[in-house]
Every structure is written in structure tokens, then in C-alpha cells.
Amino acid sequence: MSDATTSLVKVAPSRILVIGGGFAGRKLIRLLQACYTVMPMDITLVDAKSFFEFTPSALRCIVQPANARTCVIPQQVPAGSKTKCKLVTGTVVSVGINEAFEGEATLGDGRVIPFDAAVLAMGSNYAAPIKPDMTTRASVAERIAQYEHAHAHLSNAHDVVVVGGGTVGVEMAAEVAGHWTGRQAKRVTLITASERLLNRMPARASRLATAWLEKYGVCVITNARVRDAAGGGRAIRDGAVTLDDGRRIKADIVYTCLGAPPCTSNFTIRGVTVGSPIAVADTGQVLDDKHKPIPNLFAAGDVCSSAGEKNALNADLNAALCARNVQRTLFNGGALARWPADICHGSRKSPDVVVVSLYKWCAIMQVNSIVFSGLLPALMKVVIEFMQIRTAKEDIVITYLWSVAEALTIFVASYIP
């Protein structure tokens, strides 16, 4: 394969394949459509699901399943006044590119889609019911039914164990403790192998989270591991889970929040060893087995190895990098943009912008080294959810406002240490 500067400049409309209709995939298509005047193209979006889900609200949907009717919406093709863009529902199982850089993707049902450039944005998995397998077909009705079933199961439980002290584990414990209070309160235990909660965030975030959770009766156990935690409910033996030191914690239900592996387990790239995550160059191009970038194959979001937290903001930034470099590879030629400096105003790393909800009316927000909590970040997350969902519904005004807000956030964060 050629190096990252290879140009495959075309005149005829290019066939661009986007695999995955989450944050990164949809952002990428919108950015490519904005370049239509210099980039005649036909875009195909392939997604296993027939819905888009605002996944940061998944935990709220478990305790309040009615919320899912807002956060889970039918998948729509991002609107473009001139660009041809179509949606294909299915699961891509393999991608291949020949020596002439002609590519094709094969779906699980045998269909083949040819392309001139492809972007892998399949996302990640999380233990059910928090996040469904992003490569498994499902409808809006099926996803809402999953939430309703999960809520019923949780409602009948008294002793709730959450394994994992990262952002998802903390939010899961907070949702349960905040929703069921007083006589209906559940006994919630949050267990982490780390010395503190939110160990990837500044220590102040850990202190704020611990104080809030303990105020609401959550028992926080640090420096401990649950035996067979990866098995979720299978970790329960005789009504309890067992820690490595032999302690037993009562449990009717266990939520495993130990990270989100990329959706690569049933995916192959012909002639390339697929890692988890998929290895990419700082141009967003997938690396082959000789560690050389494949000119017309990119990856963005949770599925790729680019540095930075795996969240919606960085997924959008990855998409911006890939969109710019698809344009330069297929149309303009020239040097490719590099991650993260060319996307983040010269910064050596992408911004750390994180909001951790502590039920409805409190949240912790981090902007690089700055951490604060209270009602304001909670309201900010509500606004983010509203704008992201309206953007997914192709609301032109909100899409524009969201792009401005995101650009402003990145600009401001670039000046905060």
C-alpha cells in the first residue's frame, strides 16, 4: 500500500461508503455534503440498526424507559440538497481493497457495495442493556422494548451492584440512587478496582462524585474486584457477588460497566489483521500489517485507535479529520491533515470535555484541568441531548447551532491547560 500522501484524485462522482450511523458516521456525512461543490459524490451509509440513539442517555432510559421514546429515533439519511446519499440497513462483515485502490464491502447477507473511499465508524459495544451490539439489526420498537424489560428487572431488585468506577459506572449508580428514594430506596453498591472513582478525570471529580453518591446512600468500594464480573448476572451466586478478597456483597442485579470494546469481533479487512481498536495513522487512515496507511480506508470514533477519550465530541473530531482527508485524497491532493493538531487549533491532544450526570439535577463537568459541578452542567447536558437529537432529525437550524457550539467549545478548550 502507498503512504499517507498518496492522492487518488478523481473527476467523476466518487463512491464514498460510511459504515456506522452513530455520532462519527453522521457527522462525517454532513461534512462531506458541505464540500459538494468541489466534491461530486455518491454516499452510502450502512448501519445494522434502523435507529439512531443518543447513547449518553441510555442509563436514564433504564430507570425511566419513557425517555427512550425521545432518545431513540428512526435512522435518517443526513439531508443534502445535491449529494446522493442512501441508507442501507445491514452489517458489513468484510472490506477489501485491491492494488488499484478499488474497494468493496461485503454484508452479512452477501450483498456487495463498491467504493472509492470508506470510513469505518461502527462504534463500540457495552454490556446489555446499556448499549446494544452496534452490528446487530434492531428497530426502534425493539430497542424501546429492551429498555422496558431492563426497567422491569431493575424495579424488582433491591440490592443493586454496579461494577466499574468510570463515567458509566458512576452514572449508573447515580441514576438508581436518585430515582428510587425514601421507602423505595434500593441498596446500591459501586465497586471499582481503582483507588478512586473517575480515575481518568482530575481528583476533584472523584471527590465530588463520591460525596454525591454517599449522600444518596451508595456504598462505594475501591481497590476491589468482583469475581466473574464480565458475566454480569452470572457473577451472582446465592444472592451475592464475591470479591477477590472473599467478601460477599448482596446482589439481585449486577451492571458491568468496565469499558466499551470496539465493534470489530466479526469484521475483517482483507489482507489486514484487524485489531481492537483498529489501528490508524494520525491521518485517520487504517494501517496495514506493515504499518503503512491505506490511502482510501479510514476509521473514526470508538472503533479506531486515535488518542483521546472515546466520547461523542472526539467522535465528531475524528469525523472532521476523516472528512478533510477523504476530500484531499480523492479530489484535492496535497498534504493530509494530522490528528489532533490540525483539527484542534494546534493542540497536541484533543480536549478533555466530559459531563458526568448525577441523576437529574446535578452533574460534574470537566474541561481539561477545570472541574465544576452542580445544576449548570446538568442543564448543559440536557441542552446537548436536545441539540444532538434534533441534529439527528435533520433540523437545519439546530444542526448549524450545534456545529457553532462544538467549534466554540474546541476553540475555548484549546486555551485551557
HELIX and SHEET records of a PDB file:
HELIX    1   1 PHE A   23  ALA A   34  1                                  12    
HELIX    2   2 THR A   55  SER A   57  5                                   3    
HELIX    3   3 ALA A   58  VAL A   63  1                                   6    
HELIX    4   4 PRO A   65  ASN A   67  5                                   3    
HELIX    5   5 ALA A   68  CYS A   71  1                                   4    
HELIX    6   6 VAL A  140  SER A  155  1                                  16    
HELIX    7   7 THR A  167  HIS A  179  1                                  13    
HELIX    8   8 GLY A  182  GLN A  184  5                                   3    
HELIX    9   9 ALA A  203  LYS A  215  1                                  13    
HELIX   10  10 ALA A  229  ALA A  235  5                                   7    
HELIX   11  11 GLY A  301  VAL A  303  5                                   3    
HELIX   12  12 ALA A  312  GLN A  327  1                                  16    
HELIX   13  13 ARG A  328  ASN A  332  3                                   5    
HELIX   14  14 LEU A  375  ALA A  392  1                                  18    
HELIX   15  15 ILE A  396  ALA A  413  1                                  18    
SHEET    1   A 6 LYS A  84  THR A  89  0                                        
SHEET    2   A 6 MET A  41  ASP A  47  1                                        
SHEET    3   A 6 SER A  14  ILE A  19  1                                        
SHEET    4   A 6 ALA A 117  LEU A 120  1                                        
SHEET    5   A 6 PRO A 293  ALA A 299  1                                        
SHEET    6   A 6 GLN A 285  LEU A 287 -1                                        
SHEET    1   B 2 PHE A  51  GLU A  53  0                                        
SHEET    2   B 2 VAL A  72  PRO A  74 -1                                        
SHEET    1   C 4 VAL A 112  PHE A 115  0                                        
SHEET    2   C 4 GLY A 103  LEU A 107 -1                                        
SHEET    3   C 4 VAL A  92  ILE A  97 -1                                        
SHEET    4   C 4 THR A 268  ILE A 269  1                                        
SHEET    1   D 4 CYS A 219  ILE A 221  0                                        
SHEET    2   D 4 ARG A 187  ILE A 191  1                                        
SHEET    3   D 4 ASP A 159  VAL A 163  1                                        
SHEET    4   D 4 ILE A 253  THR A 256  1                                        
SHEET    1   E 2 ALA A 240  THR A 242  0                                        
SHEET    2   E 2 ARG A 248  LYS A 250 -1                                        
SHEET    1   F 3 VAL A 353  SER A 357  0                                        
SHEET    2   F 3 ALA A 363  VAL A 367 -1                                        
SHEET    3   F 3 ILE A 370  GLY A 374 -1                                        
END                                                                             
